[in-house]
Amino acid sequence: MTLHHRAPLAVGVALLATLNLAAAAGAQIAVSGNDNKVVNVNGVVKVVPNPPADTVSVIDLKASPPRVTAEIQAPVSVAGPPLSIAVTPDESLALVTASNKVDPSDPTKQAPNNQVTVIDLKANPLKVIARLEAGNGAAASPSTVRGRWRSSPTSSTAPCPSSPSRARP
């Protein structure tokens, strides 16, 4: 099995492990960040040469078995701070952080990133409605997700404004 095939397998196993938690929480969808920049080889995170773009997938949890219903290109990080996705309770928006990127000065390493992408989950096809800047390596703890934001069952949380009106295109 090649390195490129191990990462999706690991993400799939993690997704299956979290589906029971999502069902118990009443979620209808899961939002998965697919970081294609890195792979974990024997516990060591390595940068993939010439990686494909990162993607965000929406998974229908009502279907049996659950299935991917949409996917969009958006920067995301799953290595580094573990908290990277927040979804509104009505499942209409996702905030996706990218705390790491391939280092432009050394493509064999990662560097801090400051991107937050706001995705309209109700649009068909999915639509990026804003790209924001936060602090380098930004992530949030579950305690910072307040009011209208909740954690995604597949990832965790992203830096979130206290009101969706702060996210501007």
C-alpha positions as a printed Julia matrix, in Angstrom:
169×3 Matrix{Float64}:
   0.0    0.0    0.0
   1.46   3.4   -0.95
   1.7    6.35   1.4
  -1.06   8.15  -0.53
  -3.45   5.28   0.17
  -2.72   5.06   3.9
  -3.94   8.57   4.76
  -7.47   8.1    3.34
  -7.66   4.7    5.05
  -6.73   6.26   8.4
  -9.27   9.04   7.88
 -11.91   6.44   7.0
 -11.23   4.44  10.15
 -11.39   7.6   12.26
 -14.64   8.6   10.54
 -16.25   5.24  11.26
 -15.21   5.49  14.9
 -16.92   8.88  15.22
 -20.16   8.02  13.43
 -21.67   6.49  16.56
 -20.93   9.69  18.48
 -22.52  11.78  15.72
 -25.65   9.65  15.67
 -26.0    9.98  19.43
 -25.66  13.77  19.15
 -28.42  13.97  16.52
 -26.17  15.15  13.69
 -27.44  14.61  10.15
 -24.09  15.27   8.46
 -20.4   14.96   9.22
 -17.83  17.31   7.71
 -14.4   15.83   7.09
 -11.17  17.71   6.39
  -8.92  15.81   4.01
  -5.33  17.03   4.43
  -3.45  15.76   1.39
  -0.17  17.53   2.25
   1.09  15.07   4.84
   1.14  11.38   5.74
   1.95   9.63   9.0
   4.69   7.05   8.51
   5.48   5.07  11.66
   4.46   7.99  13.85
   6.38  10.59  11.85
   4.47  13.21   9.87
   6.02  13.65   6.42
   5.18  16.18   3.72
   3.94  14.62   0.47
   5.83  15.78  -2.64
   3.53  17.61  -5.09
   0.35  16.84  -3.11
  -3.14  17.2   -4.58
  -5.28  20.01  -3.16
  -6.82  19.56   0.28
 -10.57  18.92   0.3
 -13.55  19.09   2.63
 -16.17  16.34   2.34
 -19.78  16.28   3.55
 -21.0   12.87   4.69
 -24.7   12.01   4.98
 -25.15  10.25   8.32
 -28.79   9.39   7.61
 -27.8    7.09   4.75
 -26.99   3.47   5.51
 -24.11   3.09   5.05
 -23.14   6.77   5.39
 -21.96   8.28   2.11
 -20.04  11.29   0.83
 -22.54  13.67  -0.76
 -20.28  16.6   -1.65
 -16.67  17.67  -1.73
 -14.91  21.0   -2.28
 -11.28  22.11  -2.43
 -10.3   24.09   0.65
  -7.12  24.33   2.72
  -7.29  22.17   5.86
  -4.87  20.72   8.39
  -5.26  17.53  10.36
  -1.67  17.41  11.65
  -0.83  19.99  14.26
  -3.56  21.45  16.44
  -6.29  18.79  16.45
  -9.19  21.21  16.2
 -10.04  22.25  12.68
 -13.77  22.24  11.75
 -16.9   23.82  13.22
 -20.42  23.43  11.85
 -23.45  25.6   12.65
 -26.23  23.74  14.5
 -28.51  24.1   11.47
 -25.72  22.51   9.37
 -25.69  25.4    6.89
 -22.09  26.61   7.35
 -18.72  25.09   8.11
 -15.62  26.93   9.33
 -12.47  25.1    8.28
  -9.01  26.03   9.53
  -5.67  25.34   7.93
  -3.14  25.67  10.72
  -0.29  24.25   8.61
   0.86  24.52   5.0
   3.79  23.3    2.96
   6.72  25.61   3.74
   7.34  27.69   0.58
  11.06  27.93   1.41
  11.44  24.17   2.04
   8.76  21.94   0.48
   9.84  19.0    2.67
   8.59  20.82   5.79
   5.42  22.39   7.14
   4.99  25.99   8.23
   2.25  27.71  10.26
  -0.75  28.88   8.27
  -3.48  31.38   9.1
  -6.38  30.49   6.81
 -10.02  30.0    7.8
 -12.49  29.06   5.07
 -16.27  29.52   5.43
 -18.22  26.98   3.36
 -21.94  27.14   2.51
 -23.05  23.55   3.14
 -26.55  24.14   1.72
 -25.29  25.31  -1.7
 -25.34  22.75  -4.51
 -22.49  22.43  -5.32
 -20.79  23.45  -2.06
 -19.55  27.04  -2.13
 -16.7   28.87  -0.38
 -18.31  32.12   0.79
 -15.34  33.64   2.64
 -11.62  33.19   3.18
 -10.4   34.75   6.4
  -7.06  35.22   8.12
  -6.48  34.29  11.76
  -3.32  33.92  13.81
  -0.7   31.46  12.52
  -1.47  27.91  13.57
  -4.95  28.96  14.69
  -7.29  26.43  16.26
  -9.82  26.55  19.06
 -10.77  24.53  22.06
 -14.32  23.21  22.34
 -14.96  25.83  25.04
 -14.58  28.63  22.46
 -17.42  27.28  20.34
 -20.41  29.16  21.67
 -23.96  29.97  20.77
 -24.62  29.08  17.18
 -21.52  26.93  16.53
 -20.91  23.3   17.4
 -18.15  20.81  16.79
 -18.18  18.64  13.69
 -18.42  14.95  14.59
 -15.41  14.1   12.4
 -13.01  16.81  13.27
 -13.45  19.15  16.13
 -13.73  22.88  16.14
 -12.36  25.86  14.31
 -11.76  29.41  15.45
 -15.27  30.81  15.33
 -16.68  34.28  15.57
 -19.24  34.74  18.32
 -21.73  35.62  15.6
 -21.82  34.4   11.99
 -22.23  38.03  10.92
 -18.52  38.6   11.61
 -17.52  36.29   8.76
 -17.42  38.5    5.71
 -16.57  37.52   2.1
